[in-house]
Amino acid sequence: MSAATLIARDELRLLRRNRVAVIAVALLVLLTLTAVATSWAHRRGIEALRERQQHGAEAAFEAQPDRHPHRVVHYGTFVFRPLGPLAAFDPGVDAFTGNSMFLEGHRQNSANFGDVRQSSLLVRFGQLTPAFVLQVVAPLLLIFLGYGALARERERGTLGLLMLQGVSRGSLVRGKFLALGAVATIAGLPAMLGFVAVAGQPGAPALPMAVIAAGYLAYLAVWVVVVLLVSALVRRSRDALLALVAIWAVTAVLLPRVAPDVAGAAVPLRNRFQTDVAVARDLRRMGDSHNPDDPHYAKFKRDVLARYGVARVEDLPVNFKGVQSVESERLSSELFDRYSGESYRDQERQIALVGAAGVVSPTVAIRSLSMAAAGTDFAGHRRFLDQAERYRYALVQRLNRMQADDVSYADDTAVDAGADRRKRVSATNWQAMPDFAFAAPTGAVLARAALPGLGIVMGWLAVVVLLLTLATRRLGETR
Amino acid sequence: MTLLAHELRLLLRQRLTVAALALLSALTVASLGAGLAEVARQRAAIAAIPAAQAEDIGAVAGFVDATKDAGSAAYYSFHPTWDAPAPLAFAALGMRDVSPYIMRVRALGLEAQVWDGDTFNPELALPGRFDFAFVLVFLAPLFTIALFHDLHSGEREAGRERTLNALPGSSALWRRRTGLRLLLLWAALALPFVIAAAVEGVAVGTILLVVLLIAAYLLFWTEQAALVSRLRWSSVANAATLAAAWLVLVLVIPTLANVGINAALPVNQGAEIAMAQREAVNRAWDVPREDTMRRFYAHHPEWADSAPLGPAFHYKWYLAFHQNGDESVADRVRAYRGGLEARDAAGRALGWVLPSVGVQGLLTRLARTDLQAQLAYQDRIRAFHQRLRTFYYGYLFRDRPFAKADFARAPRFGDRPDG
């Protein structure tokens, strides 16, 4: 048995005898299990609720009576963002984004009814999830159990004794690392057990799960090494503890809040009011459908008439009102896409700024890794928004074309008593409309999105290991 | 006084103490700066409303004037509402980053509008804001722990405790030391806050209350330190125990309670309101229009003497079924709101036993950035929306033309205290 293993055994025996340490580990395991259970139940509940609501929305859409297609454009439909299986581990921004969206013509609505506006003030204290426990709580436990690992030996003079007995500095530090690493494994295991339960779910992607597991392993290893590093460098164990708690408070609590604030101030977002006004302004410039002499729509009308070789809209084989609706929806959607694209780009710039803060806080890095791999980050929300918008556009244009093809211009402009009946198309059309189906990202896409975060965490590990190696060489030297 | 000055000299000789106090002051100043900047940004956004609104409504007025149709005016005119930050908002931004503080409404169905959100980056909102409330609730206890964990044990470990306790007036000594540390911590938080609050024009009573709240919260953590110190453990054990207590009281219990509250008080999802309202509104196209009008007049007899509908489309019917739609979901809205309030009340109730939650709750209440403030803003939007309806109905149901000059007669948000 090597010296390092012996040292590790000894350290673990000491921890086992320390009642406070045992209680702390037990509490952490309990907390993680609670987090796993509640997150699991929460995700299942949400998933079932959204699925039910999605089916309800689809059923309502299909149950519409005979209607004028343009009525259906305004009736619209609701879509709900499904929650991926890994959200049980890290729900990410799910509670902070609206999860239902009303899709209709001429408008791009916001996703509404996020949990953050439906919960008590406690939601801003953080969410009890396995990811939170591993990111924030577990490092503090490692600090409590490990701050004295080397400082204690020096403080009590046992360090010199060990060296006299021929224990090399390297094997001493390796032994302590093994012991603390074992604690970290015990701390991380319950969360990983929850992971295994997730893996049993249909559609659980293996690749991102591997990235998450590797990321958290490296993250906890970073903390183990940092604890040993500070314990090796600081003279008294009390100072080691205070320094470590300070490091933890700054990197795990303070920076994750400061970085977003800085990013938000550096890249301001255009608010909805200004966006709506700007969209309306640009729409007027492109073509004002309220103005009978508008050059864009006048030209559009001439082109349509020329295409069909007729002189009057009444002679067109299609309903001109429907054709015009297709055109105006095309124009407005182009604008929506441009403005929302700008907003998304700005938000991605903000997130990139926060990501850069991962260089000073491994917690920021593991957080983005974790959310990205779980598909619960902003990019995941955006996937939903983009797909919802594509679906909205396709649905509205289908209905507009239906108006052009299936409702005659004469009926559409008539105001007599029976006109309302003649304008309507059969209800069977609504059942023929395709339902919204969210295309979940593949495991490879999620894993790739998590790579930058993983890179930063690995970089952290390399740097702190290097520092610990350097500190080990000078361990026990009198200063 | 000289004794106190002596203690101060002793205290300031410790590098750790000086560093901690300097860091706490710096963090306080930074958080106040961040809060002030955010509030200034929100005020600027509100100040930018009139120019954009004038341009937007001017264009609507331009094309509506051709027909003088009050219905088109009602349909196309969006009216801005806003919720200006209260003077204290900079200290506790609360929900103002995730709830809209500017919202445009038009005289159509309100339930399809009032739940909309503004643009915000969810990944930025997720960790919470770096504001004064955060520094006080989350960070100040850690500094208290740093300064108090070795108050007794430090002297004991230096072998001086027995001597000190044997001195006459030793309890006064400990009181002095405790008081001094508390005062310095309090000053690091309160002095920058008072300056910022004075600049923002916060009422003196409110400033006083917050300043007392800071003292009370620090006192709570000092008490924790005193309790732990009674166990006569080493400084290291004290620090570890107190940090663990911090973890449990500030992070773990609130998050656990959040899960508990949301499970115990289910809220019927808001999306169901939106869906039910849409169903009610759109059904109007498939039922006899007279039924819609009858129902509307039954609730609003003041318009019942309006001329009967002709065969052509009339906006009064359109607006009437929008209002009917709102009224048909009024019960759901009440229930939903009741659910939100029940959850909020449960969170606040926890504040009575958990100081971290209590301080956060009280600060956001004083700063008008909590759920109650959001709901109050919603009430003002509702009141304003009612005025909009009455205004447009006055033209539509009386068949009065709506000319360019009438746009300027529309109600404006904020010219009445209730919206």
Boltz contact constraints between the chains, C-beta under 6 A:
constraints:
  - contact:
      token1: [A, 38]
      token2: [B, 259]
      max_distance: 6.0
  - contact:
      token1: [A, 65]
      token2: [B, 286]
      max_distance: 6.0
  - contact:
      token1: [A, 71]
      token2: [B, 285]
      max_distance: 6.0
  - contact:
      token1: [A, 75]
      token2: [B, 282]
      max_distance: 6.0
  - contact:
      token1: [A, 78]
      token2: [B, 275]
      max_distance: 6.0
  - contact:
      token1: [A, 93]
      token2: [B, 122]
      max_distance: 6.0
  - contact:
      token1: [A, 93]
      token2: [B, 123]
      max_distance: 6.0
  - contact:
      token1: [A, 93]
      token2: [B, 126]
      max_distance: 6.0
  - contact:
      token1: [A, 96]
      token2: [B, 122]
      max_distance: 6.0
  - contact:
      token1: [A, 96]
      token2: [B, 125]
      max_distance: 6.0
  - contact:
      token1: [A, 96]
      token2: [B, 126]
      max_distance: 6.0
  - contact:
      token1: [A, 97]
      token2: [B, 122]
      max_distance: 6.0
  - contact:
      token1: [A, 98]
      token2: [B, 117]
      max_distance: 6.0
  - contact:
      token1: [A, 100]
      token2: [B, 271]
      max_distance: 6.0
  - contact:
      token1: [A, 110]
      token2: [B, 116]
      max_distance: 6.0
  - contact:
      token1: [A, 110]
      token2: [B, 117]
      max_distance: 6.0
  - contact:
      token1: [A, 112]
      token2: [B, 115]
      max_distance: 6.0
  - contact:
      token1: [A, 112]
      token2: [B, 117]
      max_distance: 6.0
  - contact:
      token1: [A, 113]
      token2: [B, 270]
      max_distance: 6.0
  - contact:
      token1: [A, 113]
      token2: [B, 271]
      max_distance: 6.0
  - contact:
      token1: [A, 116]
      token2: [B, 98]
      max_distance: 6.0
  - contact:
      token1: [A, 117]
      token2: [B, 99]
      max_distance: 6.0
  - contact:
      token1: [A, 118]
      token2: [B, 267]
      max_distance: 6.0
  - contact:
      token1: [A, 119]
      token2: [B, 262]
      max_distance: 6.0
  - contact:
      token1: [A, 120]
      token2: [B, 261]
      max_distance: 6.0
  - contact:
      token1: [A, 120]
      token2: [B, 343]
      max_distance: 6.0
  - contact:
      token1: [A, 120]
      token2: [B, 344]
      max_distance: 6.0
  - contact:
      token1: [A, 120]
      token2: [B, 346]
      max_distance: 6.0
  - contact:
      token1: [A, 120]
      token2: [B, 347]
      max_distance: 6.0
  - contact:
      token1: [A, 121]
      token2: [B, 347]
      max_distance: 6.0
  - contact:
      token1: [A, 121]
      token2: [B, 361]
      max_distance: 6.0
  - contact:
      token1: [A, 122]
      token2: [B, 254]
      max_distance: 6.0
  - contact:
      token1: [A, 122]
      token2: [B, 257]
      max_distance: 6.0
  - contact:
      token1: [A, 122]
      token2: [B, 258]
      max_distance: 6.0
  - contact:
      token1: [A, 122]
      token2: [B, 347]
      max_distance: 6.0
  - contact:
      token1: [A, 123]
      token2: [B, 258]
      max_distance: 6.0
  - contact:
      token1: [A, 124]
      token2: [B, 128]
      max_distance: 6.0
  - contact:
      token1: [A, 125]
      token2: [B, 254]
      max_distance: 6.0
  - contact:
      token1: [A, 125]
      token2: [B, 255]
      max_distance: 6.0
  - contact:
      token1: [A, 126]
      token2: [B, 255]
      max_distance: 6.0
  - contact:
      token1: [A, 127]
      token2: [B, 255]
      max_distance: 6.0
  - contact:
      token1: [A, 128]
      token2: [B, 255]
      max_distance: 6.0
  - contact:
      token1: [A, 128]
      token2: [B, 256]
      max_distance: 6.0
  - contact:
      token1: [A, 128]
      token2: [B, 259]
      max_distance: 6.0
  - contact:
      token1: [A, 140]
      token2: [B, 247]
      max_distance: 6.0
  - contact:
      token1: [A, 144]
      token2: [B, 240]
      max_distance: 6.0
  - contact:
      token1: [A, 237]
      token2: [B, 236]
      max_distance: 6.0
  - contact:
      token1: [A, 238]
      token2: [B, 235]
      max_distance: 6.0
  - contact:
      token1: [A, 238]
      token2: [B, 236]
      max_distance: 6.0
  - contact:
      token1: [A, 241]
      token2: [B, 236]
      max_distance: 6.0
  - contact:
      token1: [A, 241]
      token2: [B, 239]
      max_distance: 6.0
  - contact:
      token1: [A, 245]
      token2: [B, 243]
      max_distance: 6.0
  - contact:
      token1: [A, 249]
      token2: [B, 142]
      max_distance: 6.0
  - contact:
      token1: [A, 256]
      token2: [B, 127]
      max_distance: 6.0
  - contact:
      token1: [A, 257]
      token2: [B, 127]
      max_distance: 6.0
  - contact:
      token1: [A, 257]
      token2: [B, 128]
      max_distance: 6.0
  - contact:
      token1: [A, 257]
      token2: [B, 130]
      max_distance: 6.0
  - contact:
      token1: [A, 258]
      token2: [B, 130]
      max_distance: 6.0
  - contact:
      token1: [A, 260]
      token2: [B, 124]
      max_distance: 6.0
  - contact:
      token1: [A, 260]
      token2: [B, 127]
      max_distance: 6.0
  - contact:
      token1: [A, 261]
      token2: [B, 34]
      max_distance: 6.0
  - contact:
      token1: [A, 261]
      token2: [B, 130]
      max_distance: 6.0
  - contact:
      token1: [A, 264]
      token2: [B, 124]
      max_distance: 6.0
  - contact:
      token1: [A, 269]
      token2: [B, 119]
      max_distance: 6.0
  - contact:
      token1: [A, 271]
      token2: [B, 45]
      max_distance: 6.0
  - contact:
      token1: [A, 271]
      token2: [B, 118]
      max_distance: 6.0
  - contact:
      token1: [A, 271]
      token2: [B, 119]
      max_distance: 6.0
  - contact:
      token1: [A, 272]
      token2: [B, 118]
      max_distance: 6.0
  - contact:
      token1: [A, 272]
      token2: [B, 119]
      max_distance: 6.0
  - contact:
      token1: [A, 273]
      token2: [B, 102]
      max_distance: 6.0
  - contact:
      token1: [A, 273]
      token2: [B, 104]
      max_distance: 6.0
  - contact:
      token1: [A, 277]
      token2: [B, 52]
      max_distance: 6.0
  - contact:
      token1: [A, 277]
      token2: [B, 56]
      max_distance: 6.0
  - contact:
      token1: [A, 280]
      token2: [B, 56]
      max_distance: 6.0
  - contact:
      token1: [A, 284]
      token2: [B, 59]
      max_distance: 6.0
  - contact:
      token1: [A, 290]
      token2: [B, 63]
      max_distance: 6.0
  - contact:
      token1: [A, 343]
      token2: [B, 119]
      max_distance: 6.0
  - contact:
      token1: [A, 347]
      token2: [B, 121]
      max_distance: 6.0
  - contact:
      token1: [A, 350]
      token2: [B, 121]
      max_distance: 6.0
  - contact:
      token1: [A, 350]
      token2: [B, 124]
      max_distance: 6.0
  - contact:
      token1: [A, 351]
      token2: [B, 123]
      max_distance: 6.0
  - contact:
      token1: [A, 378]
      token2: [B, 123]
      max_distance: 6.0
  - contact:
      token1: [A, 415]
      token2: [B, 311]
      max_distance: 6.0
  - contact:
      token1: [A, 415]
      token2: [B, 312]
      max_distance: 6.0
  - contact:
      token1: [A, 417]
      token2: [B, 311]
      max_distance: 6.0
